[in-house]
């Protein structure tokens, strides 16, 4: 892999991490803390949505983001022909 390909690989890797962190920050910080009062006007079953996001939803989103990262990195590794060293 030449220098330009390595740069493109790491640029794509950092962009992926940045985007996933932005989603995580939005859900956990914005929805779970700053927007909790307006979101509490909606219900999930008998639980206010803002409370549910702060207590459970952000954890579920974080786990989903882990799987998204793993799948996206696998695709990125294949695209740039990165092989795992055994």
C-alpha positions as CSV (number, residue, x, y, z in Angstrom):
1,X,0.0,0.0,0.0
2,X,1.5,3.3,-1.0
3,X,1.5,6.5,1.1
4,X,-1.6,8.0,-0.6
5,X,-3.7,4.9,0.0
6,X,-2.7,4.9,3.6
7,X,-3.7,8.5,4.0
8,X,-7.0,7.8,2.3
9,X,-7.6,4.8,4.6
10,X,-6.9,6.7,7.8
11,X,-9.0,9.7,6.5
12,X,-11.9,7.3,5.9
13,X,-11.3,5.7,9.3
14,X,-11.3,9.0,11.2
15,X,-14.4,10.2,9.3
16,X,-16.2,7.0,10.3
17,X,-15.2,7.4,14.0
18,X,-16.2,11.1,13.9
19,X,-19.6,10.4,12.5
20,X,-20.4,7.6,14.9
21,X,-19.2,9.8,17.8
22,X,-21.5,12.6,16.7
23,X,-24.5,10.2,16.6
24,X,-23.5,8.9,20.1
25,X,-23.1,12.4,21.5
26,X,-26.4,13.5,20.0
27,X,-28.4,10.6,21.5
28,X,-26.7,10.6,24.9
29,X,-26.0,14.3,25.5
30,X,-28.6,16.1,23.5
31,X,-31.5,13.8,23.7
32,X,-30.7,12.2,27.0
33,X,-29.9,15.5,28.9
34,X,-30.8,18.7,27.0
35,X,-34.0,17.6,25.3
36,X,-35.3,15.3,28.0
37,X,-38.2,17.6,29.0
38,X,-39.7,18.0,25.6
39,X,-39.1,14.3,24.9
40,X,-40.9,13.4,28.1
41,X,-44.2,14.5,26.4
42,X,-44.0,11.2,24.4
43,X,-44.4,7.8,26.0
44,X,-42.9,4.4,25.3
45,X,-45.4,2.1,27.0
46,X,-45.9,3.9,30.3
47,X,-42.4,5.4,30.5
48,X,-41.6,9.0,29.3
49,X,-39.4,8.9,26.2
50,X,-36.8,11.3,27.5
51,X,-36.3,9.2,30.6
52,X,-36.1,6.0,28.5
53,X,-33.5,7.5,26.2
54,X,-31.4,8.7,29.1
55,X,-31.6,5.3,30.9
56,X,-31.9,2.7,28.2
57,X,-32.0,4.2,24.7
58,X,-28.5,5.6,24.7
59,X,-27.0,2.3,25.7
60,X,-28.9,0.5,22.9
61,X,-27.6,3.1,20.4
62,X,-24.1,2.7,21.7
63,X,-24.2,-1.1,21.2
64,X,-25.6,-0.6,17.7
65,X,-22.9,1.8,16.9
66,X,-20.3,-0.8,17.9
67,X,-21.7,-3.2,15.4
68,X,-21.9,-0.5,12.7
69,X,-18.3,0.4,13.3
70,X,-17.2,-3.3,13.1
71,X,-19.1,-3.8,9.8
72,X,-17.9,-0.5,8.3
73,X,-14.3,-1.1,9.2
74,X,-14.5,-4.6,7.7
75,X,-15.7,-3.1,4.4
76,X,-13.0,-0.4,4.6
77,X,-10.3,-3.0,5.3
78,X,-11.5,-5.0,2.2
79,X,-11.6,-1.8,0.1
80,X,-8.0,-0.9,0.9
81,X,-6.9,-4.5,1.0
82,X,-5.8,-4.5,4.7
83,X,-5.0,-7.9,6.0
84,X,-4.9,-8.8,9.7
85,X,-1.5,-10.1,10.8
86,X,-1.7,-13.4,12.6
